[in-house]
């Protein structure tokens, strides 16, 4: 369309585009047919599509969105073409799923790998940088799991589907406080220790021995606490 043909007063074009108004009922019918067909496709893609998506599944979902929009809205395109592409997409997804089951290499390429973000109360900074996870993102996830002290955390894994798996020590341990810095009232209620925690990675040392962190080299220390709920 040329710019000379664009006018704000052209309600016909704005509301219906270049298709005649009679195409509107057909759009509704096309949408209903594609909606029902898409339900069938997603049903056969598997239960994972309705949960947390892997990289491969997210790619499939974006592809489905691009396919169905044409069949519903473009008047000179038939529904059967989009239906055939949807069936092809289903076949590809099923084949890749089977191939991933047979090959660990394909599984890593299509679904990714898990990453260890916390080990024995210490942040794994290189792995966090690799996954582009900030401290505040991780701390927020831990607080949502009622964890307010990094020393209590034995392991945190970032799964390939984006979920966090958190494993804690059974006995109380001192560590870096995860409470928001602005909430001094709650921080002051926590039990302090003779140790300090590296504010950068969570490594703990005796207060009188702290200089630079033996784990990451940081000079920023915070009082180690034990959580009291």
C-alpha positions in Angstrom: 0.0 0.0 0.0 1.3 3.4 -0.9 1.5 6.2 1.7 -0.8 8.3 -0.5 -3.5 5.7 0.1 -3.4 6.0 3.9 -6.0 8.3 5.4 -7.1 8.5 9.0 -10.7 9.0 7.9 -10.7 5.8 5.9 -12.7 3.7 8.4 -13.3 0.9 5.9 -9.5 0.2 5.7 -8.9 0.7 9.5 -11.7 -1.6 10.5 -11.7 -4.2 7.8 -8.4 -3.7 6.0 -8.5 -4.4 2.3 -11.0 -7.3 2.7 -14.7 -6.5 2.4 -16.9 -6.4 5.5 -18.4 -9.7 4.4 -15.1 -11.4 5.3 -15.7 -10.7 9.0 -18.1 -13.6 9.6 -15.6 -15.8 7.7 -12.8 -14.7 10.1 -15.0 -15.8 13.0 -15.6 -19.2 11.4 -11.9 -19.6 10.5 -10.9 -18.7 14.1 -13.3 -21.3 15.5 -12.0 -24.0 13.2 -8.3 -23.2 13.8 -8.9 -22.9 17.6 -10.4 -26.4 17.7 -7.6 -27.8 15.5 -5.0 -26.1 17.6 -6.5 -27.7 20.8 -6.1 -31.1 19.1 -2.4 -30.3 18.1 -1.5 -29.1 21.6 -3.2 -32.1 23.2 -0.9 -34.4 21.1 2.2 -32.3 21.7 2.0 -33.6 25.3 1.4 -32.4 28.9 4.6 -30.5 29.0 3.2 -27.8 26.7 0.7 -26.8 29.4 3.5 -26.5 32.1 6.9 -24.8 32.2 8.3 -24.9 28.6 11.7 -26.0 27.5 13.5 -24.2 24.7 12.2 -26.6 22.1 8.6 -26.3 23.3 8.8 -22.6 23.4 10.0 -22.6 19.8 7.1 -24.8 18.8 4.6 -22.5 20.6 5.9 -19.4 18.8 5.8 -21.3 15.5 2.2 -22.3 16.1 1.2 -18.7 16.7 2.8 -17.6 13.4 1.0 -20.4 11.5 -2.5 -19.9 12.8 -2.7 -16.1 12.4 -2.5 -16.4 8.6 -5.2 -19.0 8.4 -7.6 -16.9 10.6 -7.1 -13.4 9.1 -5.8 -13.5 5.5 -8.7 -13.9 3.1 -6.7 -15.3 0.1 -5.1 -18.1 2.2 -7.0 -21.4 2.8 -7.2 -23.2 6.1 -5.9 -26.5 4.8 -2.4 -25.1 4.2 -2.1 -24.0 7.8 -3.6 -27.3 9.0 -0.9 -29.2 7.0 1.8 -27.1 8.5 0.5 -27.7 12.0 0.5 -31.4 11.4 4.1 -31.1 10.1 5.1 -29.2 13.3 3.6 -31.9 15.4 5.6 -34.5 13.5 8.8 -32.6 13.9 8.2 -32.1 17.7 7.5 -35.8 18.2 10.6 -36.8 16.2 12.9 -34.4 18.1 11.4 -35.7 21.4 12.2 -39.3 20.4 15.7 -38.3 19.1 16.4 -36.5 22.4 15.5 -39.6 24.3 18.0 -41.6 22.2 20.8 -39.0 22.2 22.0 -37.0 25.2 23.7 -34.6 22.8 20.4 -33.8 21.1 18.8 -33.4 24.4 21.3 -30.8 25.5 20.9 -28.9 22.3 17.1 -28.8 22.4 16.4 -28.6 26.1 19.5 -27.2 27.6 21.3 -28.3 30.8 20.8 -27.6 34.5 23.2 -25.3 36.3 24.3 -25.2 39.9 23.9 -21.7 41.3 24.6 -22.4 45.0 27.0 -24.9 46.5 27.3 -25.4 50.2 26.1 -21.9 51.0 28.2 -20.2 48.4 27.1 -18.5 45.2 28.6 -20.0 42.0 29.3 -16.7 40.4 30.7 -18.0 37.1 27.6 -20.2 36.6 25.3 -17.3 37.5 27.0 -15.1 35.0 26.7 -17.8 32.4 23.0 -18.2 33.1 22.5 -14.4 33.3 20.9 -14.8 36.8 21.4 -11.8 39.1 21.8 -12.1 42.9 18.5 -10.3 43.5 16.7 -12.8 41.1 18.2 -15.7 43.0 17.6 -14.2 46.4 14.0 -13.5 45.5 13.5 -17.1 44.6 15.0 -18.2 47.9 12.9 -15.8 49.9 9.8 -17.2 48.2 10.8 -20.6 49.5 11.2 -19.2 53.0 15.0 -19.2 52.9 16.4 -16.0 54.4 20.0 -17.1 55.1 22.4 -18.4 52.3 24.2 -20.6 54.8 21.1 -22.8 55.0 21.3 -23.7 51.3 23.1 -26.8 50.3 22.3 -26.7 46.6 20.3 -24.6 44.2 19.9 -25.9 40.7 18.5 -23.9 37.7 16.7 -26.7 35.8 16.6 -26.7 32.0 12.9 -25.7 32.1 13.7 -22.5 34.1 12.6 -23.8 37.5 14.7 -23.6 40.7 15.4 -26.7 42.7 16.4 -25.8 46.3 18.0 -28.3 48.8 18.6 -27.1 52.4 20.6 -28.3 55.3 18.5 -29.9 58.1 20.4 -28.1 60.9 20.6 -24.3 61.3 23.7 -22.7 59.9 25.1 -19.2 59.8 25.4 -17.4 56.5 24.8 -14.3 54.4 21.4 -12.7 55.1 19.0 -12.7 52.2 16.6 -10.3 53.7 16.0 -7.0 51.9 18.5 -4.3 53.1 15.7 -1.8 53.7 14.0 -4.1 56.2 16.4 -3.4 59.1 13.8 -4.1 61.7 13.6 -7.8 60.6 17.3 -8.1 60.1 17.9 -6.9 63.7 15.8 -9.7 65.0 18.1 -12.4 63.5 20.8 -14.0 65.6 24.3 -12.7 64.8 27.5 -14.8 65.0 31.3 -14.3 65.4 31.6 -14.9 61.7 31.1 -12.6 58.7 29.8 -13.5 55.3 31.1 -12.3 51.9 28.4 -10.1 50.5 29.6 -11.1 47.0 29.5 -14.9 47.2 28.4 -15.9 50.7 31.7 -17.4 51.9 32.0 -17.2 55.7 35.1 -16.6 57.8 35.9 -15.7 61.4 35.3 -12.0 62.0 38.9 -11.2 63.1 40.4 -13.1 60.1 38.5 -11.4 57.3 40.5 -9.4 54.8 39.7 -10.3 51.2 37.4 -13.2 50.5 39.3 -16.5 49.9 36.6 -17.6 47.5 36.1 -14.6 45.2 38.5 -11.9 46.5 35.8 -9.4 47.5 36.4 -7.0 50.4 32.7 -6.5 51.1 31.6 -8.3 54.2 28.3 -8.6 56.1 27.4 -10.0 59.5 26.6 -13.7 59.2 23.2 -14.5 60.7 21.1 -17.5 61.6 17.5 -17.3 60.6 14.9 -17.0 63.3 11.3 -17.2 62.0 
